[in-house]
Amino acid sequence: MKGIILYQSKHGSTKQYAEWISEETGFPLVDLKKESIPDLKDMEIIVIGSWILAARMVAHGWMKKNWAKIKDKSVIVFSVGGDVPTEELKKKYMDSSLPKETKDKVHFYTYQGRFRQEDQNFMLRGMLKFAAKFEKEGDLANNMVVGVDGVKKENLDEMIQYIGSLSK
Ligand SMILES: Cc1cc2nc3c(=O)[nH]c(=O)nc-3n(C[C@H](O)[C@H](O)[C@H](O)COP(=O)(O)O)c2cc1C
């Protein structure tokens, strides 16, 4: 089946997941911020990956604007954030990031990415340190001061299997 992977990444973890999906499926990659998007008309599977900023996928606007073009295809969406994924978090990100009409049509996955203090600017580092004072150990703001790295290829196993099942 013909597919494509569209992604938006700031510091590389979403890009890494997108590259692994591409390796496994042979689908080409398009950086939503830097490259022009080819005609999606002939595509049967659309994979969209985006990092999370303030509890919402940054690609939410793109999905809203382009849903009409992709709604009859198999759409798979994955979010990448600093928090440890749970069912509750997955629901929260689906609610904040997907247009209402897409929710029961999209296969949604949420993965942990990477966050390093040294990648952030001075102001953000200060804000995070302040926010972390009010959080418990293991909470997001705290993780973002200490740093997290949950990027693992095996996180993608379920999605890769699902994409394989579509091609049968
Ligand atoms: C300003 C800012 C806000 C963030 N907000 C969240 C958030 O609300 N929830 C979350 O899980 N991760 C949040 N993160 C962490 C990023 O989503 C995480 O580091 C992700 O892996 C970045 O993806 P990338 O490496 O593809 O850029 C935030 C990061 C930054 C810089």
PDBQT file of the ligand as one rigid body, heavy atoms in Angstrom, charges set to zero:
ROOT
HETATM    1  C1  LIG A 201       8.188  24.599  25.722  1.00  0.00    +0.000 C 
HETATM    2  C2  LIG A 201       7.975  23.120  25.838  1.00  0.00    +0.000 A 
HETATM    3  C3  LIG A 201       6.764  22.648  26.303  1.00  0.00    +0.000 A 
HETATM    4  C4  LIG A 201       6.553  21.271  26.428  1.00  0.00    +0.000 A 
HETATM    5  N1  LIG A 201       5.338  20.822  26.865  1.00  0.00    +0.000 NA
HETATM    6  C5  LIG A 201       5.147  19.493  27.018  1.00  0.00    +0.000 A 
HETATM    7  C6  LIG A 201       3.896  18.990  27.495  1.00  0.00    +0.000 A 
HETATM    8  O1  LIG A 201       2.962  19.732  27.781  1.00  0.00    +0.000 OA
HETATM    9  N2  LIG A 201       3.740  17.649  27.640  1.00  0.00    +0.000 N 
HETATM   10  C7  LIG A 201       4.753  16.769  27.328  1.00  0.00    +0.000 A 
HETATM   11  O2  LIG A 201       4.568  15.549  27.482  1.00  0.00    +0.000 OA
HETATM   12  N3  LIG A 201       5.944  17.218  26.853  1.00  0.00    +0.000 NA
HETATM   13  C8  LIG A 201       6.158  18.548  26.694  1.00  0.00    +0.000 A 
HETATM   14  N4  LIG A 201       7.366  19.005  26.223  1.00  0.00    +0.000 N 
HETATM   15  C9  LIG A 201       8.434  18.040  25.925  1.00  0.00    +0.000 C 
HETATM   16  C10 LIG A 201       8.559  17.726  24.433  1.00  0.00    +0.000 C 
HETATM   17  O3  LIG A 201       7.302  17.410  23.874  1.00  0.00    +0.000 OA
HETATM   18  C11 LIG A 201       9.528  16.545  24.276  1.00  0.00    +0.000 C 
HETATM   19  O4  LIG A 201      10.819  16.954  24.679  1.00  0.00    +0.000 OA
HETATM   20  C12 LIG A 201       9.557  15.977  22.875  1.00  0.00    +0.000 C 
HETATM   21  O5  LIG A 201      10.311  14.787  22.894  1.00  0.00    +0.000 OA
HETATM   22  C13 LIG A 201      10.143  16.938  21.858  1.00  0.00    +0.000 C 
HETATM   23  O6  LIG A 201      10.091  16.333  20.596  1.00  0.00    +0.000 OA
HETATM   24  P1  LIG A 201      11.207  16.567  19.501  1.00  0.00    +0.000 P 
HETATM   25  O7  LIG A 201      12.499  15.990  20.053  1.00  0.00    +0.000 OA
HETATM   26  O8  LIG A 201      10.718  15.845  18.305  1.00  0.00    +0.000 OA
HETATM   27  O9  LIG A 201      11.313  18.052  19.288  1.00  0.00    +0.000 OA
HETATM   28  C14 LIG A 201       7.582  20.359  26.062  1.00  0.00    +0.000 A 
HETATM   29  C15 LIG A 201       8.796  20.861  25.574  1.00  0.00    +0.000 A 
HETATM   30  C16 LIG A 201       9.013  22.220  25.459  1.00  0.00    +0.000 A 
HETATM   31  C17 LIG A 201      10.318  22.717  24.917  1.00  0.00    +0.000 C 
ENDROOT
TORSDOF 0
